[in-house]
Amino acid sequence: MVTIQNKMTEINPIAVKIKEYLAGVDKLHVSVAGLDEADLDRFPVAGTWSVRQIVAHMVHMDAVACDRMMRILAENVPLLVDVDENAAIKAKLYDGMPIDSLLELFALNRELMAHALKQRPATDYERAGVHTQAGRMTLMDILTKYVKHADHHVEFIEKKRSMLK
């Protein structure tokens, strides 16, 4: 007989984290479903980002995260340079970006990264790079950070949606 305790010890924390990482795709899609172009570009609270800007930021930072994770896997203690998340907003780089393309890129990027992550042994999740602001970061640290990053911004989108009504 398999006990609940035995089943608990059989759970693979890496597989769980990758599943959470992939779940960010559906969460993001649901959070923007039904918004029209005007809604995507509204600023219900002055001085904050629009929904389109948030989604573009998520895509941009996910690409940065994937670069960091791939470099940790491929290089010996790579330097992970900090990114000014407000620079692209100030430069208006995200303005008018097609939401469907952003959502597709976010999904494809996470799908490809998850594929690479699933192929790696557990010991690779202890490999690390050195971030110019945060210091030493393991592969698992970055994966966890970007699971939370998606959840954090989806929560912002949902709050903005409630203000658009």
N, C-alpha and C positions, 0 to 999 in steps of 0.2 A: 504494500500500500504506500502511495506517495503522499507525504504530508504536505500541508501548506508551507511549512518551513523549507522543505526540500524544493518545492516549486519556486519559492522566493530566491533561493540561492542559485537557481538555474537561469534567472533573468540576467541577460547580458547588458550591462549598463551602456556599453558603446552602441549596441544596436538600438537601445531605447533612445539615446541621444540623437542618433542619425534619424530615427523615425520622427522625433520632435522637430529636428531641423527641416525635414521634408514637409511636415505639417504646416510650417510657416507659409508655404505656397498657397494652400487652400484657405488659410486664415486671411491672407492678403486679398485673394480673389473675392472672398465673401465680403470683406470690409468695403470694397469699392463697387460691388455689384449694384447696378441700377443708377449710379451717379451719372449725370449728364456732364457735358463739357463745362458748363457754367459752374456746376457744383464742384468739379475737380479744381477749379481755379479760384474759388471763393476763399476769403479770409474772415471767418466768423469771429475771430479774435485778432485784432490788429497786432502786428508785430510777430505773428507766428507764421508757420509754413502752410501752404495750401495742401490739399490732399495729393494733387499731382506732384508737388515738390517732395512730399514725404515719400511717395512711391519711387520717384526717381532717385532720391537719396538712398532708399533701401537697396535699389538695384546697384547703384554706384558702390556703396559700402560692402555689399555682398561680393562684388567683384574684387574689391580690396581684400576681403577676408579669404576668398578662394586663393588669391595670389599668396597670401601669407601662409595658408595651410599647405599649399603645394610646395612652397619653398621650404617650409619646415620638414616636409617629407623628403625633399630632394637634396637639401643642402645641410651642411653642418653648422648649426646655430646661426641662422641668417639674421641680418639686421632688418627689423620691421619698422619702417618709417611711419610716424604719425601722420594723419591726414586731417586737415582743417575742414570739418564738415560744413562749415558755413561759407567757404570760399565759392563753391559752385552755386549756392543760392545767391550770393552777392553778385556773381558774374552773370546771373540769369541763364545759366546753362541748362537748367531743367525746364524752363518755360516752353510750353507748347509741345513737349514730348508726347508722342502718341501713347495713351494709356495701355492699349492692347499690346503694343510692342514691349513696353516696360514690364507688363505682367508676364508675357511670354519669356522674356529674357531672364526675369527673376526665377521662373519655373525651370527653365533649361539649365541655368547656372547651378541651381541647387541640385537638380537631377544628376548632372555630370559630376559635381563635387561629391555627392553622396555615393555615386558609383565608385569613385576613387577611394573614398573613405572605407567602404565596405570591403575592399580588397586588402586592407592593411592589417597586420597583426596588432594585437593589443599593445604591445611594447612601443609601437610607433606613436601612440597617443601620449606618451611621455616625452617624446622628442620636443625640443623647444627652439624658439628664436628669442631675440632680445628686441623688445619694442622700445622706441626712443623715449616714450613717456611712461609706459606701464612696467618696463623692465622685462624680466623673463616671463615668457608665456608659452605654455605647452600647446600642442595640437588640441587637446581636450579643452583647455582654457578658451581657445579661440572658437571652437565649435560651440561650446556652451554660451559664450558671449553673443554669438550670432543667432542662436535660438532665442535668447532673451531680447536681442535687438529687434527681431521681427515682431515678437509679442508686444514689446514696448511701443513700437510705431503703429501697429494695428490698433492698439488701445487708443492712441491719439486720433487715428482716422475715425474710429467709432464715436469718439467724443465730438469730433467735428461734424460727423453725420447728424448727430442729435441736435446740433445747433443750426443745421441747415433747414430744418422743418419749420 
